[in-house]
């Protein structure tokens, strides 16, 4: 989705996860969780270098954003939400181990990324988009309509705990 936005907006896209790996901005590897441990100090420094050198609009992608991106330079924050069952399938297809899958699904259930974004950037800059059954292109269109003021920003509509509890599926995820 961010690649679609990058092309449409002629913006610079920064994938923080890829930047950590590509430029070896890490402290090490967490073997239990099968993931790298980002060096947030180095990542923040590198991001600031990139931000200062660009004259384009910038799309920053990744969950490290709420930790290292300066809130004063941000105009919009979009938290992409996905039904935890669908998310489980996506993560398994990507080869995530079960511990990592459960960690990500629990974070989605609880809306951790949304809360982090609100706490860092403020509620007025944050929107959430349910991407469960829509394409990347449609997601990009929704985001652009919010940026352009055509559609109102949405926050607080996604409640996986309530939805899954109503459907009788919550306990199976917990």
N, C-alpha and C positions, 0 to 999 in steps of 0.2 A: 504494500500500500504506500509506503513512504517513497518507493521508487516511482510510482505513478505520480505522486505529488511533486517529486523532484523534477520530473519532466514537464509537468503542466505549469509549474511555477518558475521553471528555469532557476531553481534554487540549488544550493549546495546541501547535500545530505550527508550527515555524519551518523554512522552506526557505531555507537559507543562500544558494543560488545566486540565487533570486528576490529575496531581501533585498538582495543586492549590486546587482542591476540596478534594482530598484524605488526604492531609496534612494540610488542613485548612489554606492555605497561602492567606487569603483574608481579605479585609477590610470590606466587607459587601456584600449586595445584591442590585442590581439595579432592583427594582420591575417593573419599567416602561419597561425596556428592557428585563426583565426576564433572568437575567444573574448575575453571581458573579462578584465582583470587586476584581481583583487580587491585592495583596500587592506585588508590583514589587520588593521592597527592600528585603522582606523575600524570595520571589521566586528566586531572583538572588543569594542570599546567599545560599539557599538550592541547587540550580543548581550547583554552584561552588563546594559545598561539594561533590556532586555526581560525578562531572567531575574529581576532584582530586583523588577520591577513585577507579576509574575505569581504568583498563589497556586495555580495549577493544576499538574498534572504537565505536563512539556514533552517534546515529541518534536522532536529536532533532526535535520534531514535535510541531507545534503550532504557532499562530500568534504573541505571545509574544517574539518569538525568536529575532526579529530585535531590541527589546528593551533591552534584558537582556543577550544575548549570546555574549561573547567577540569575536570580529571579527578576532583577530589574531589566534584563535584556529580552525577556520572554513576553510574547504577545498572546500566544495561545498554547494550551496544553491539551492534548487529546489522549485519553486513556481508553485503549481498545479492550473491550470486555468480550468474553466468549463463554458460552455455557460450559460448565466444568466437565460434563461428559464428553462434549466435543473436544475440549482442550486436552483431556486425557488421551483421546485417540490421536490427536495431532502430535503431542509430545512423544508418545510411544512410537509413532511412525518416524519421528526424527531421531529415534535411538536413545532417548533419555532413559536413565535407569529408573526403577520404580520409586526409589526414595526422592529423586529429583521431580518425578511426575507428581507425587503426592504433595511435595512442598509447593510446587507451582499451582496445583489445583486448590490447595488450602488457601494460598494467597489470593487466588481469584475469588473463591467463595467469600472471603472476608473483605475483599476490596482493598487490599493493602496498598497497591499502586495508586489507587484513587486517593486514599487517605494521605499517603506520602506527598502526592502532587498538590493536594489542597493545602497541606501544612507548609509546603515550601513556596508555592507560587500564588496561593490565595484562591479562594472559591470563584472569583470573577474571571479568572483566566482558564479555568479547567472545565472541560466537557468530557463526557464519556459516550462512547459509541459501541453499541452491541453489534459485534461483527460475526455473530454465531452463524448465520445463514446467508451472508452476503459476500460478494466477491471483493477483491482488493480495489477494483475500479469503482464499484459502488460505494465502498468505504471512503475512498478518496473524494468522490462526488459529495458525499454527506459532509465531510470535513470542509471542503471548499465552500459549500453552501452556508456553513456556520461562520467561517472566516469572512465571507462576503456579506454576512448579515441577512441572508435570505431565510435561513432557518435559525431558530433560537438554539442556544447551547442547552444541553441537557445534562443534568447531574442528579443522581439519586434515584433514577428510574430502574436501574439494574439492581435487583436484589435476588441473587441466586439462592440464598438460604431460604427465603420465603417461597420462591417458585418451586424449588426442589422438595421442600417440606410439603407443600400443597399437593405435589405429584406423588409423594410417598417415596422419593428417591434419596433424600438427604442422608439418612443413616448409612446407606451403602457407600457413600463417598467418605464418610467420617470413619 
